Amino acid sequence: MEGLVRPCYDFFFVRLSRDKVNVLARAISDVLKQMDEVEFIEDPNTIRQETRRILEELLHQEEKIDVAARQKIESQKRTILEGSQEWDILYRKYYNEEVKKLGI
């Protein structure tokens, strides 16, 4: 399972398969359908597809943020071991900086 799940401070990031993203998109669409405040002006399948596209885009952005934060840590003059307290603090700092750059 190495490579699929990576620890990051208090939670885990999981790479999702296309099928799992579809399941999430369908679940989100189903919840939206049940909300009185939401009215679909497109057919449900179009809504689900757009939801999936948005989820995939967010997951891709998260992956880019993760890579950038890891590269910043690796570029330090001395080696900082992943999983150490210092690594976690730097990862969190650099991750948040990258998020702010993207305006997320």
Buried (B, 14 or more C-beta within 10 A) or exposed (E): EEEEEEEBEEEEBEEBEEEEBBEBBBEBBEEBEEEEEEEEEEEEEEBBBEBBEEBBEEBEBBEEBBEBBBEBBEEEEEEBEEEEEEBBEBBBEBBEEBBEEEEE
